[in-house]
């Protein structure tokens, strides 16, 4: 494996890590250009995957899911 191969592998790993990053509802709403209220509704309707975190059951959204939602709903 050459230097370019390692560089490409590192880029792919970093991209994958970023896409799997968990976002707060505020961060996710900002990406899709909607309010937190709307994003909660989309999650409750099953239109976007939501993860419940901690004892307070805070909502978190995986960046990959947010970008997929944005792509599907911007047509």
C-alpha positions as CSV (number, residue, x, y, z in Angstrom):
1,X,0.0,0.0,0.0
2,X,1.4,3.4,-1.0
3,X,1.1,6.8,0.7
4,X,-1.9,7.7,-1.5
5,X,-3.7,4.5,-0.5
6,X,-3.3,5.3,3.2
7,X,-4.4,8.9,2.6
8,X,-7.6,7.7,0.8
9,X,-8.2,5.1,3.6
10,X,-7.9,7.8,6.3
11,X,-10.2,10.1,4.3
12,X,-12.8,7.4,4.1
13,X,-12.6,6.6,7.8
14,X,-13.0,10.2,8.7
15,X,-16.0,10.6,6.4
16,X,-17.6,7.5,7.9
17,X,-17.0,8.8,11.4
18,X,-18.5,12.2,10.5
19,X,-21.6,10.6,8.9
20,X,-22.2,8.5,12.0
21,X,-21.8,11.5,14.4
22,X,-24.9,12.1,16.6
23,X,-26.5,15.5,16.3
24,X,-28.7,17.4,18.8
25,X,-32.1,18.3,17.7
26,X,-31.0,21.9,17.2
27,X,-28.0,20.9,15.0
28,X,-30.2,18.5,12.9
29,X,-33.0,21.1,12.5
30,X,-30.4,23.7,11.3
31,X,-29.1,21.3,8.6
32,X,-32.6,20.5,7.3
33,X,-33.7,24.2,7.6
34,X,-36.7,23.5,9.8
35,X,-37.7,24.1,13.4
36,X,-37.0,21.8,16.2
37,X,-40.8,21.4,16.6
38,X,-41.0,20.2,12.9
39,X,-38.1,17.8,13.4
40,X,-39.7,16.3,16.5
41,X,-42.9,15.8,14.5
42,X,-41.0,14.1,11.6
43,X,-39.4,11.8,14.1
44,X,-42.7,11.0,15.8
45,X,-44.2,10.2,12.4
46,X,-41.3,7.9,11.6
47,X,-40.1,10.0,8.7
48,X,-36.6,10.3,10.2
49,X,-34.7,8.0,12.5
50,X,-34.3,9.3,16.1
51,X,-32.2,7.9,18.9
52,X,-33.1,8.4,22.6
53,X,-30.1,9.1,24.8
54,X,-29.7,9.1,28.5
55,X,-32.1,9.2,31.4
56,X,-33.8,12.3,30.1
57,X,-34.3,10.4,26.8
58,X,-32.9,13.3,24.8
59,X,-33.4,13.0,21.0
60,X,-30.3,12.6,18.9
61,X,-30.1,12.2,15.1
62,X,-27.3,10.5,13.1
63,X,-25.9,12.9,10.6
64,X,-26.2,10.3,7.8
65,X,-30.0,10.0,8.5
66,X,-30.4,13.8,8.5
67,X,-28.7,14.1,5.2
68,X,-30.7,11.3,3.7
69,X,-33.9,12.9,5.0
70,X,-32.9,16.2,3.4
71,X,-32.1,14.5,0.1
72,X,-35.5,12.7,0.0
73,X,-37.5,15.8,1.0
74,X,-35.9,18.4,-1.2
75,X,-37.1,17.1,-4.5
